[in-house]
């Protein structure tokens, strides 16, 4: 896609939506109901001390913010803190017998770990890690699925001051070895295997393969899903369960970390180039994750909170592990998939544990919508708050989520943020502002987003144009740098909209890479990655808008729009559409789709083709890979498919469109 497409403004045709009010009962009990909070956070940088004050510090900071060397900012300078202590030890005096992590295996097996249990486990694991030579500042790569050992190992690492770098378990051997190499990590913690749809997956073989061809082989530490290994384990690997037993009841003092010391790396892959190791600091990150968990997710210690994401992503780091545990709540973890052994599995778990807060993604909502509301029937659950994160949610999907899953009682927070931002950036405070389907809402307290054109000029809210989303003021949760590559940090996130010769932080702005629009009520609507913008007959359109219009058609569950080159028009949209269960592809539906696009956007944007498909190509974190659909529409070779959750889907669609003979 040419770069000029990323510049300038984008047209926006999204239909204004009505507001939904949070119920009075919600507002009464909300952690934050005083609108003055925005004023408190206006004070920069002092406002953010409110988040840092939610934590226990060994030594408080001398300076809240040091912006003298932009964009390498420092937060809570001089402060000393330990994340593991804040997530575990400090709760023992008040709630040691309360469940910290509630784990449900795919087969229904259940484990409850109290804060006291967690304390003991983490101490023993810390001792085990130290015994193999892991020291403060050594980067430990984790390649673990949704088992309790994942958060426990993370917290053991942070206890001894060894930054962790968790690689999502679904990632391949190559992805693992790339990340191990990039981080110069000398240790890998993995597991023999885990369950997926009733099958035991051999997981350790990915580490075996990743190590082939490495000159300096990392030390491999292996958890086992059961008491004994289920698959062959190489002799040189160390069994962590056995090692932990050797350190039974040992206590390891948490290391007093400087606020600016690294807490973890989280690799994120862009559309091009090798993955970037987003480096997060200890104090600022933990303060931001904890503060937003309290104010935005409305978490209270007595809640049962379930973020149905994978800890292998930033969402799981901030909002399954660090934020919720720092607040001393009960956090649920589920090992399996939502449709195994049946499509009511999520609601069964929600009922069983009486979940109060439910956290999921638009992809999941659209999937539930596709399966149909009948799969919710018979389960008695009721959420107080629900979230949406990871992609723009179409108003239609939002309303379905609100009505059927939230039962018109739960408040929804649509939270826009990124791996790089550490925590929520644009979202409503649920007890203060009304919800608006499809809009992430207002800027979070203390956060200064702005919509600018290609020259960096602010786009007026009243003109109804979308543009580049930038953040003009630093915040404590932001990444410190791209690990080992300060230049890439600057060129990816700062260069375009900053005066890079200036040493004043006010002249630097963070580029999110997303397109967005701000409406006159100050709500932000995110249109998605700017790479997902197309030019139809001279109109720059976000694919999200078209998709929203298509999903308005009742029988449609999900849609992705890709751009096809056209000799006259430049580009035309192809619509790839997944129908809700019980519907068959028909010209009638095709007609409804065309009408809905005409009505919502205009005739010019009508899809050139409507292609009914079984499923869409998605990354393992659930984001639609429109780039591959674009390859298919243009009969090009399929680009890199290694990050797909199911690589066969793209191939199936290609055959459907071009037959066996296509590229
Ligand atoms: C997208 C996930 C619209 C966006 C926390 C962003 C969203 C990218 C939303 C970051 C939202 C995330 N509405 N789009 N509420 N939340 N995104 O790093 O394009 O996996 O840049 O972090 O997801 O994805 P990441």
Boltz pocket constraint, residues with backbone or C-beta under 6 A from the ligand:
constraints:
  - pocket:
      binder: B
      contacts: [[A, 268], [A, 313], [A, 314], [A, 315], [A, 388], [A, 389], [A, 390], [A, 391], [A, 392], [A, 393], [A, 414], [A, 415], [A, 416], [A, 417], [A, 418], [A, 419], [A, 420], [A, 426], [A, 440], [A, 512], [A, 513], [A, 514], [A, 526], [A, 527], [A, 528], [A, 529], [A, 621]]
      max_distance: 6.0
